[in-house]
Amino acid sequence: MKILLIYAMLIILGLSMVISVDWLTGTPFSQSFNFLTKIFITTTFQELVVIIIFLVLPVIQVAVEAGKKKKKHSH
């Protein structure tokens, strides 16, 4: 669970940093989130698959570790 919390904190910190820089330069708040849609519009299918894999990877890692712990306790 700690890994998921760390990844969530990094995502929140990264987004807040990008939005705060936009806010400091005078960009309206609604346009600050517009960069996310522009990023995904220009990506190819292969790039999108890689992005999704890297987003899901921490969840898979936590699930595998939980499975190992459960298996270890049952024996």
Secondary structure per residue as TSV (DSSP state, phi and psi in degrees):
chain	resnum	aa	ss	phi	psi
A	1	M	-	360.0	-30.4
A	2	K	H	-63.1	-36.0
A	3	I	H	-64.0	-43.5
A	4	L	H	-63.8	-38.8
A	5	L	H	-64.4	-40.8
A	6	I	H	-64.5	-44.2
A	7	Y	H	-63.3	-41.1
A	8	A	H	-63.5	-42.0
A	9	M	H	-64.2	-40.4
A	10	L	H	-65.1	-39.6
A	11	I	H	-64.2	-45.9
A	12	I	H	-64.2	-43.2
A	13	L	H	-64.7	-41.0
A	14	G	H	-64.6	-46.5
A	15	L	H	-64.9	-41.2
A	16	S	H	-65.8	-34.0
A	17	M	H	-66.7	-45.0
A	18	V	H	-63.8	-44.2
A	19	I	H	-67.8	-39.1
A	20	S	H	-67.8	-35.1
A	21	V	H	-66.2	-42.2
A	22	D	H	-60.9	-42.3
A	23	W	H	-64.8	-39.4
A	24	L	H	-68.6	-28.6
A	25	T	T	-85.3	-2.1
A	26	G	T	96.1	9.1
A	27	T	-	-74.6	133.8
A	28	P	-	-60.4	149.9
A	29	F	H	-59.6	-36.9
A	30	S	H	-66.0	-32.6
A	31	Q	H	-80.4	-15.4
A	32	S	H	-64.7	-36.6
A	33	F	T	-83.5	-12.2
A	34	N	H	-65.0	-24.0
A	35	F	H	-63.9	-30.2
A	36	L	H	-64.9	-42.3
A	37	T	H	-68.5	-35.9
A	38	K	H	-65.9	-35.7
A	39	I	H	-64.1	-47.3
A	40	F	H	-76.9	-19.7
A	41	I	H	-70.2	-35.9
A	42	T	S	-91.6	-1.7
A	43	T	-	-83.9	148.5
A	44	T	-	-84.6	171.2
A	45	F	H	-62.1	-40.9
A	46	Q	H	-64.6	-40.8
A	47	E	H	-65.9	-38.8
A	48	L	H	-63.7	-38.8
A	49	V	H	-63.2	-42.9
A	50	V	H	-64.3	-41.8
A	51	I	H	-61.3	-45.3
A	52	I	H	-64.8	-40.2
A	53	I	H	-61.0	-45.6
A	54	F	H	-69.2	-26.5
A	55	L	H	-76.4	-32.2
A	56	V	H	-88.7	-18.8
A	57	L	H	-54.4	-45.0
A	58	P	H	-62.2	-36.7
A	59	V	H	-66.4	-41.8
A	60	I	H	-64.0	-41.6
A	61	Q	H	-62.4	-43.1
A	62	V	H	-66.1	-40.7
A	63	A	H	-64.4	-40.7
A	64	V	H	-64.8	-44.1
A	65	E	H	-63.9	-39.5
A	66	A	H	-65.5	-38.6
A	67	G	H	-64.1	-39.3
A	68	K	H	-65.3	-41.9
A	69	K	H	-66.2	-40.8
A	70	K	H	-65.7	-40.3
A	71	K	H	-65.8	-39.1
A	72	K	H	-66.8	-39.9
A	73	H	H	-73.6	-26.2
A	74	S	H	-77.6	-20.2
A	75	H	-	-90.7	360.0
